[in-house]
Amino acid sequence: MVIWALVHTKGGVGKTTTAVFLAAAASKAGWRARVVDADPQGSASSWADRAAASGMPLPVAVTPMTASELSGLRTAADELVVIDTPPGTAAAIDAAIDVADLVIIPTGPRAADIDRVFPTLDITAHRPTTVLLTLVDMRTVEAVEIPRALRDAGVPVLGNIVRDRTAVERAFGRPIPRYLGDYSDVFDELVAATAGMATT
Amino acid sequence: MTSGKPGGGGSTADMVRASVIRRPTGAATPVRAAATFQGSDAAVGAEAMMRTTLQLVPSLRTALKRLALDAETTMSGLIRAAIVAGMEHPDELAAASLEHRRVSAGARTTLDLPRDLHRSLKRLAADRDTSVQALVIAAISRAHPATK
């Protein structure tokens, strides 16, 4: 089994969206995938419920879990589990990091988001970790400068970024769009980058 | 797990992987989110410094600076030592601080105090209806009478 945890100690950086879209990308690629919703706010679960109510359910199951349940997380041998974590509930964040084969830190390019990347990297030091830039407006200087600055600072940054797209922004509560855009590329890069890594 | 999926074999160059995935190194105790972001006495640690603001009248500030220069230390170092000495007799310090209450004039300066000492001062100020500022000024006066 493989567990990816989406972690960032700040909110509004695209954790839930990334969790659902990455699981959807895995499903589209023929994988067995599901999302574990460790956020007490239950955004991923709410998304799944609304999509199901519309008659077009998400392609992956979303299961709510508490921090204590996370530590006992069991998955099938050929399954990818993507954990969505809350920004402020430390117990859930710690539990998700501890069970993850890979911690993904999605972050926007805004200064307030980047500022919290570094303490987040501190708490994931004992697990393989990477940073994914999300909500990137390609018209801005930050689209180029922020990835470069992070790499210069020794931060492990994925080559692919997730652009700030209206289709992604509007996706909450709806079925996943057929075109997964940047998330397909991100998923492919994560698969390639984690090949050969030890798994749970 | 079949090749191509996470955990399976792959063909991406190790250098490229290393640039995008940070592998854990060493066996250091993990930093925990609970300690980093939610704070607690245990998490912060007794050695953590707490910052407080003082107002020192110009004559006292100048005298302290001179003393610090002569003793090859800092003004903050002198004040901290004075507070530690003063807190050995908290009742006397609290009594002496009464004349310094509600006196706030002069230049603002910041003082970093060990967490435990800062807490003791705050508690004493609350218990004896005085202020941290007054306690600190009293401690300085007791330790360095020449600054009066």
Interface residues (C-beta under 8 A of the other chain):
Chain A: V2 W4 T9 W31 A77 D78 L80 G88 A90 A91 I93 D94 I97 D101 L102 P119 L121 D122 I123 A125 H126 R127 P128 T129 T130 R151 P156 V157 L158 G159 E189 L190 V191 A192 A193 T194 A195 G196 M197 A198 T199
Chain B: M1 T2 S3 G4 K5 P6 G7 G8 G9 G10 S11 T12 V16 R17 S19 V20 I21 R22 R23 P24 A28 P30 V31 R32 A33 A34 T36 F37 Q38
